[in-house]
Amino acid sequence: MTTVMNSTETGILGTCGIDADGLATDLDTMASFPYTDKYSDFVCGAWKSCAVWNGTGQGLDAGLDPYEGPAVVTDLGERLPYVRHLVGELFDLSLLKYGRLARLTPGSALVPHRDYLELDTNLIRIHLPLETDESCISSHNTTLYHMNVGEIWFLDATQAHSAVSNWTKDRTHLVLDFQADSLAACFTGEVQSPSIPSTHQVARQPVDREELAAFERAGILMDTTNYRDFLKIAIKTMFTRDITPDGVFDLLEGAARHSPAAARLDMIPPMRRYFLLARES
């Protein structure tokens, strides 16, 4: 059984034994699932998700809609016996609110964002990588790292985070959200201190101001049909150069100021607020 920790900082909780055959069978089943594009505005590329646990039992209800009581297994989750067994061994299912499969497709990049901004309370988020590669990189504020199959990660989703996939296959994670007062309440294992191990961290090059200026000057080509292509490049720049999540939006807004269509790109400045600060209805 893995050990876990009680902390508000993103980090690896520990490891768990994986039945390779059981996981492979469930992964084959997942490949045939229908998926929703819920939260597709959070990705440049494609993000596919479905629910394994939620409040309705419907696998295509993949949102964080509030409800009373613990989660129930969905129609799709019923078809994943190994995933249900693994989660049942590691966690207190009475505190689970949402369990979703999240598939980040090749070449895609998540917009740097903070979660739970639209909710009345924060949740405790756990990631279980099910199929991934070292070319799939995540970020926590300005720290880059990768997660491996067989590892259990706590993500402080209230902090700015992102991910990119440079893999040729879908990166598949099981994302679990618990309604609990502490990490210790969610887990069956011993609580210990967190960390993002140095072996998992990914280095970036220093900022090259001329490179950033060249990106902004390229905004002369930006219009309302391709501004998200510029956003994707800005996000991927954060994974190779030492810039902050705010810096991604600085780059995008700087490029937009060079655009002949600048007056029609008025949706760009509010994006920073939406993804990093607040989500008004």
DRENDO-1510 file (C-alpha; in Angstrom, 1 decimal, always signed):
<recs>
REC; n; res; u; v; w
REC; 1; MET; +0.0; +0.0; +0.0 .
REC; 2; THR; +1.2; +3.5; -0.8 .
REC; 3; THR; +2.1; +6.2; +1.7 .
REC; 4; VAL; +0.4; +9.6; +1.3 .
REC; 5; MET; +0.7; +13.1; +2.7 .
REC; 6; ASN; -1.3; +15.9; +4.1 .
REC; 7; SER; -0.2; +19.1; +2.4 .
REC; 8; THR; -1.5; +22.0; +0.2 .
REC; 9; GLU; +1.5; +21.8; -2.1 .
REC; 10; THR; +1.4; +19.8; -5.4 .
REC; 11; GLY; +3.6; +16.7; -5.1 .
REC; 12; ILE; +3.8; +13.0; -5.4 .
REC; 13; LEU; +2.0; +11.1; -2.6 .
REC; 14; GLY; +3.7; +7.8; -3.2 .
REC; 15; THR; +3.4; +4.7; -5.4 .
REC; 16; CYS; +1.1; +1.8; -5.7 .
REC; 17; GLY; +1.4; -1.6; -7.3 .
REC; 18; ILE; -0.2; -1.8; -10.8 .
REC; 19; ASP; -1.6; -5.0; -12.3 .
REC; 20; ALA; -0.4; -4.5; -15.9 .
REC; 21; ASP; -2.8; -6.9; -17.4 .
REC; 22; GLY; -5.8; -5.5; -15.5 .
REC; 23; LEU; -4.9; -1.9; -16.5 .
REC; 24; ALA; -4.3; -2.9; -20.1 .
REC; 25; THR; -7.8; -4.5; -20.3 .
REC; 26; ASP; -9.4; -1.3; -18.9 .
REC; 27; LEU; -7.3; +0.9; -21.2 .
REC; 28; ASP; -8.6; -1.1; -24.2 .
REC; 29; THR; -12.2; -0.5; -22.9 .
REC; 30; MET; -11.5; +3.2; -22.5 .
REC; 31; ALA; -10.5; +3.4; -26.1 .
REC; 32; SER; -14.0; +2.6; -27.2 .
REC; 33; PHE; -15.7; +5.0; -24.8 .
REC; 34; PRO; -17.6; +8.1; -25.9 .
REC; 35; TYR; -16.0; +11.3; -24.6 .
REC; 36; THR; -17.2; +14.8; -24.1 .
REC; 37; ASP; -15.4; +18.0; -24.9 .
REC; 38; LYS; -16.4; +19.6; -21.6 .
REC; 39; TYR; -13.9; +22.3; -20.7 .
REC; 40; SER; -12.6; +22.4; -24.2 .
REC; 41; ASP; -11.9; +26.1; -23.8 .
REC; 42; PHE; -9.2; +25.2; -21.4 .
REC; 43; VAL; -7.1; +23.4; -24.1 .
REC; 44; CYS; -5.4; +24.3; -27.3 .
REC; 45; GLY; -5.8; +21.1; -29.2 .
REC; 46; ALA; -8.2; +18.5; -27.8 .
REC; 47; TRP; -9.2; +17.4; -24.3 .
REC; 48; LYS; -11.5; +14.4; -24.0 .
REC; 49; SER; -13.2; +13.4; -20.8 .
REC; 50; CYS; -15.8; +11.2; -19.3 .
REC; 51; ALA; -17.0; +10.4; -15.8 .
REC; 52; VAL; -16.2; +7.2; -13.9 .
REC; 53; TRP; -17.9; +8.5; -10.7 .
REC; 54; ASN; -20.2; +11.5; -10.3 .
REC; 55; GLY; -23.6; +12.4; -8.9 .
REC; 56; THR; -25.8; +11.2; -11.8 .
REC; 57; GLY; -24.3; +7.9; -12.9 .
REC; 58; GLN; -24.1; +9.2; -16.4 .
REC; 59; GLY; -20.6; +8.9; -17.9 .
REC; 60; LEU; -20.9; +11.9; -20.2 .
REC; 61; ASP; -21.7; +14.2; -17.3 .
REC; 62; ALA; -18.1; +15.2; -16.8 .
REC; 63; GLY; -18.6; +18.6; -15.2 .
REC; 64; LEU; -18.1; +19.7; -11.5 .
REC; 65; ASP; -21.8; +20.2; -10.9 .
REC; 66; PRO; -22.6; +20.3; -7.1 .
REC; 67; TYR; -24.8; +17.6; -5.6 .
REC; 68; GLU; -25.4; +16.1; -2.2 .
REC; 69; GLY; -23.9; +12.8; -0.9 .
REC; 70; PRO; -21.1; +10.6; -2.2 .
REC; 71; ALA; -20.4; +9.8; -5.9 .
REC; 72; VAL; -21.9; +6.8; -7.6 .
REC; 73; VAL; -20.2; +4.7; -10.3 .
REC; 74; THR; -21.3; +5.7; -13.8 .
REC; 75; ASP; -22.4; +3.5; -16.7 .
REC; 76; LEU; -19.0; +3.9; -18.1 .
REC; 77; GLY; -17.3; +3.2; -14.8 .
REC; 78; GLU; -19.1; -0.1; -14.5 .
REC; 79; ARG; -17.0; -1.2; -17.5 .
REC; 80; LEU; -13.7; -0.5; -15.7 .
REC; 81; PRO; -13.3; -3.2; -13.0 .
REC; 82; TYR; -9.6; -2.7; -12.4 .
REC; 83; VAL; -9.8; +1.0; -12.1 .
REC; 84; ARG; -12.7; +0.7; -9.6 .
REC; 85; HIS; -10.7; -1.9; -7.6 .
REC; 86; LEU; -7.6; +0.2; -7.5 .
REC; 87; VAL; -9.4; +3.4; -6.4 .
REC; 88; GLY; -11.4; +1.4; -3.8 .
REC; 89; GLU; -8.1; +0.1; -2.2 .
REC; 90; LEU; -6.4; +3.5; -2.0 .
REC; 91; PHE; -9.2; +5.9; -1.1 .
REC; 92; ASP; -12.3; +6.5; +1.0 .
REC; 93; LEU; -15.0; +6.4; -1.6 .
REC; 94; SER; -17.5; +7.9; +0.7 .
REC; 95; LEU; -15.7; +11.3; +0.3 .
REC; 96; LEU; -15.3; +11.0; -3.5 .
REC; 97; LYS; -17.3; +13.6; -5.5 .
REC; 98; TYR; -16.0; +13.3; -9.0 .
REC; 99; GLY; -13.8; +10.7; -10.8 .
REC; 100; ARG; -13.0; +11.5; -14.5 .
REC; 101; LEU; -10.9; +10.1; -17.2 .
REC; 102; ALA; -9.0; +13.0; -18.8 .
REC; 103; ARG; -7.3; +12.3; -22.2 .
REC; 104; LEU; -4.9; +15.0; -23.5 .
REC; 105; THR; -4.4; +14.4; -27.2 .
REC; 106; PRO; -1.0; +14.5; -29.1 .
REC; 107; GLY; +0.4; +18.0; -29.4 .
REC; 108; SER; -2.2; +19.6; -27.1 .
REC; 109; ALA; -1.6; +22.2; -24.4 .
REC; 110; LEU; -3.7; +23.2; -21.5 .
REC; 111; VAL; -4.2; +26.9; -20.9 .
REC; 112; PRO; -2.5; +27.9; -17.6 .
REC; 113; HIS; -5.4; +28.1; -15.1 .
REC; 114; ARG; -6.6; +27.7; -11.6 .
REC; 115; ASP; -9.5; +25.4; -10.8 .
REC; 116; TYR; -12.5; +25.6; -8.4 .
REC; 117; LEU; -12.8; +29.4; -8.9 .
REC; 118; GLU; -16.5; +28.9; -9.7 .
REC; 119; LEU; -17.2; +26.7; -6.7 .
REC; 120; ASP; -18.3; +27.6; -3.2 .
REC; 121; THR; -15.6; +25.3; -1.7 .
REC; 122; ASN; -12.3; +23.8; -2.8 .
REC; 123; LEU; -11.9; +20.1; -3.4 .
REC; 124; ILE; -8.9; +17.8; -3.0 .
REC; 125; ARG; -7.6; +16.7; -6.4 .
REC; 126; ILE; -5.7; +13.5; -7.1 .
REC; 127; HIS; -4.1; +12.4; -10.4 .
REC; 128; LEU; -3.5; +8.7; -11.2 .
REC; 129; PRO; -1.6; +8.5; -14.5 .
REC; 130; LEU; -2.9; +5.5; -16.4 .
REC; 131; GLU; -1.1; +5.9; -19.8 .
REC; 132; THR; +1.6; +8.5; -20.3 .
REC; 133; ASP; +5.2; +9.2; -21.4 .
REC; 134; GLU; +8.0; +11.4; -20.3 .
REC; 135; SER; +7.2; +13.8; -23.1 .
REC; 136; CYS; +4.0; +14.7; -21.3 .
REC; 137; ILE; +4.9; +17.5; -19.0 .
REC; 138; SER; +2.8; +19.2; -16.3 .
REC; 139; SER; +3.4; +22.6; -14.5 .
REC; 140; HIS; +2.7; +23.9; -11.0 .
REC; 141; ASN; +3.3; +27.7; -11.1 .
REC; 142; THR; +6.8; +27.8; -12.5 .
REC; 143; THR; +7.9; +24.2; -11.7 .
REC; 144; LEU; +7.7; +21.7; -14.6 .
REC; 145; TYR; +7.5; +17.9; -14.0 .
REC; 146; HIS; +6.3; +14.6; -15.3 .
REC; 147; MET; +4.1; +12.0; -13.7 .
REC; 148; ASN; +4.5; +8.2; -14.2 .
REC; 149; VAL; +2.1; +5.3; -14.1 .
REC; 150; GLY; +2.0; +3.7; -10.7 .
REC; 151; GLU; +2.4; +7.1; -8.9 .
REC; 152; ILE; -0.3; +9.0; -7.0 .
REC; 153; TRP; -0.2; +12.8; -7.2 .
REC; 154; PHE; -1.9; +15.5; -5.2 .
REC; 155; LEU; -2.4; +18.6; -7.3 .
REC; 156; ASP; -3.1; +21.9; -5.6 .
REC; 157; ALA; -5.6; +22.9; -8.3 .
REC; 158; THR; -6.1; +26.3; -6.8 .
REC; 159; GLN; -2.6; +27.2; -8.1 .
REC; 160; ALA; -1.8; +28.0; -11.7 .
REC; 161; HIS; -1.1; +24.8; -13.6 .
REC; 162; SER; -0.9; +23.5; -17.1 .
REC; 163; ALA; +0.2; +20.5; -19.2 .
REC; 164; VAL; +1.5; +19.7; -22.7 .
REC; 165; SER; +1.7; +16.4; -24.6 .
REC; 166; ASN; +4.5; +15.9; -27.0 .
REC; 167; TRP; +3.6; +12.2; -27.2 .
REC; 168; THR; +2.1; +10.3; -30.2 .
REC; 169; LYS; -0.7; +8.8; -28.1 .
REC; 170; ASP; -3.4; +10.2; -25.7 .
REC; 171; ARG; -2.1; +10.9; -22.2 .
REC; 172; THR; -4.7; +9.3; -20.0 .
REC; 173; HIS; -5.1; +10.3; -16.3 .
REC; 174; LEU; -7.8; +9.4; -13.8 .
REC; 175; VAL; -8.6; +12.7; -12.0 .
REC; 176; LEU; -10.3; +12.3; -8.6 .
REC; 177; ASP; -11.9; +15.1; -6.6 .
REC; 178; PHE; -12.7; +14.6; -2.9 .
REC; 179; GLN; -14.8; +16.6; -0.5 .
REC; 180; ALA; -12.7; +16.3; +2.6 .
REC; 181; ASP; -11.0; +18.4; +5.3 .
REC; 182; SER; -7.6; +16.9; +4.6 .
REC; 183; LEU; -5.6; +14.6; +2.4 .
REC; 184; ALA; -5.4; +12.2; +5.4 .
REC; 185; ALA; -9.2; +11.8; +5.4 .
REC; 186; CYS; -9.2; +10.6; +1.8 .
REC; 187; PHE; -6.6; +7.9; +2.0 .
REC; 188; THR; -6.1; +4.5; +3.6 .
REC; 189; GLY; -2.3; +4.8; +3.8 .
REC; 190; GLU; +0.1; +6.5; +6.1 .
REC; 191; VAL; +0.5; +10.3; +5.7 .
REC; 192; GLN; +4.0; +11.6; +4.9 .
REC; 193; SER; +5.6; +14.8; +3.5 .
REC; 194; PRO; +5.1; +15.7; -0.2 .
REC; 195; SER; +7.6; +16.6; -2.9 .
REC; 196; ILE; +8.1; +16.9; -6.6 .
REC; 197; PRO; +11.2; +14.8; -6.9 .
REC; 198; SER; +14.2; +16.3; -8.7 .
REC; 199; THR; +14.2; +13.2; -10.9 .
REC; 200; HIS; +10.7; +14.2; -12.2 .
REC; 201; GLN; +11.5; +17.9; -12.7 .
REC; 202; VAL; +12.1; +19.4; -16.1 .
REC; 203; ALA; +14.6; +22.2; -16.7 .
REC; 204; ARG; +13.9; +25.2; -18.9 .
REC; 205; GLN; +16.2; +27.7; -20.6 .
REC; 206; PRO; +16.5; +31.3; -19.5 .
REC; 207; VAL; +14.2; +33.9; -21.1 .
REC; 208; ASP; +15.5; +35.3; -24.3 .
REC; 209; ARG; +14.0; +38.8; -24.6 .
REC; 210; GLU; +14.6; +38.9; -28.3 .
REC; 211; GLU; +12.8; +35.6; -28.9 .
REC; 212; LEU; +9.8; +37.0; -26.9 .
REC; 213; ALA; +9.9; +40.3; -28.8 .
REC; 214; ALA; +9.9; +38.3; -32.1 .
REC; 215; PHE; +6.9; +36.4; -31.0 .
REC; 216; GLU; +5.0; +39.6; -30.2 .
REC; 217; ARG; +6.0; +41.1; -33.6 .
REC; 218; ALA; +4.5; +38.1; -35.3 .
REC; 219; GLY; +1.2; +39.3; -34.0 .
REC; 220; ILE; +0.9; +41.3; -37.2 .
REC; 221; LEU; -0.5; +38.0; -38.6 .
REC; 222; MET; -3.0; +37.5; -35.7 .
REC; 223; ASP; -6.7; +37.7; -36.3 .
REC; 224; THR; -9.9; +36.4; -34.7 .
REC; 225; THR; -9.6; +33.1; -36.5 .
REC; 226; ASN; -6.0; +32.2; -35.3 .
REC; 227; TYR; -5.4; +33.9; -32.0 .
REC; 228; ARG; -5.6; +30.5; -30.2 .
REC; 229; ASP; -2.8; +29.2; -32.4 .
REC; 230; PHE; -0.7; +32.1; -30.9 .
REC; 231; LEU; -1.9; +31.1; -27.5 .
REC; 232; LYS; -0.8; +27.5; -28.0 .
REC; 233; ILE; +2.7; +28.7; -29.0 .
REC; 234; ALA; +2.8; +31.0; -26.0 .
REC; 235; ILE; +1.9; +28.0; -23.7 .
REC; 236; LYS; +4.5; +25.8; -25.2 .
REC; 237; THR; +7.0; +28.5; -24.8 .
REC; 238; MET; +6.4; +28.3; -21.0 .
REC; 239; PHE; +7.5; +24.7; -21.2 .
REC; 240; THR; +10.8; +25.6; -22.8 .
REC; 241; ARG; +11.6; +29.1; -21.4 .
REC; 242; ASP; +11.6; +30.4; -17.9 .
REC; 243; ILE; +8.3; +32.4; -18.0 .
REC; 244; THR; +5.4; +32.4; -15.6 .
REC; 245; PRO; +1.7; +31.6; -16.3 .
REC; 246; ASP; +1.0; +35.3; -16.3 .
REC; 247; GLY; +3.8; +35.6; -18.8 .
REC; 248; VAL; +1.9; +33.4; -21.3 .
REC; 249; PHE; -0.9; +36.0; -21.3 .
REC; 250; ASP; +1.6; +38.9; -21.5 .
REC; 251; LEU; +3.0; +37.3; -24.7 .
REC; 252; LEU; -0.5; +36.8; -26.2 .
REC; 253; GLU; -1.6; +40.3; -25.4 .
REC; 254; GLY; +1.7; +41.7; -26.7 .
REC; 255; ALA; +1.2; +40.0; -30.0 .
REC; 256; ALA; -2.4; +41.1; -30.2 .
REC; 257; ARG; -1.3; +44.7; -29.9 .
REC; 258; HIS; +0.6; +44.3; -33.2 .
REC; 259; SER; -2.4; +42.8; -35.0 .
REC; 260; PRO; -4.4; +44.9; -37.6 .
REC; 261; ALA; -7.4; +43.2; -36.0 .
REC; 262; ALA; -6.5; +44.4; -32.5 .
REC; 263; ALA; -9.8; +46.2; -31.9 .
REC; 264; ARG; -11.6; +42.9; -32.7 .
REC; 265; LEU; -9.4; +40.9; -30.3 .
REC; 266; ASP; -11.0; +42.5; -27.2 .
REC; 267; MET; -11.7; +39.0; -25.8 .
REC; 268; ILE; -8.0; +38.4; -25.1 .
REC; 269; PRO; -7.3; +40.7; -22.0 .
REC; 270; PRO; -10.3; +39.2; -20.1 .
REC; 271; MET; -8.9; +35.7; -20.7 .
REC; 272; ARG; -6.2; +36.2; -18.1 .
REC; 273; ARG; -8.8; +37.0; -15.5 .
REC; 274; TYR; -11.0; +34.1; -16.5 .
REC; 275; PHE; -8.3; +31.5; -16.3 .
REC; 276; LEU; -6.2; +32.8; -13.4 .
REC; 277; LEU; -8.4; +35.0; -11.2 .
REC; 278; ALA; -12.2; +34.6; -11.4 .
REC; 279; ARG; -15.0; +33.1; -13.4 .
REC; 280; GLU; -18.1; +35.3; -13.2 .
REC; 281; SER; -21.2; +33.8; -14.6 .
</recs>
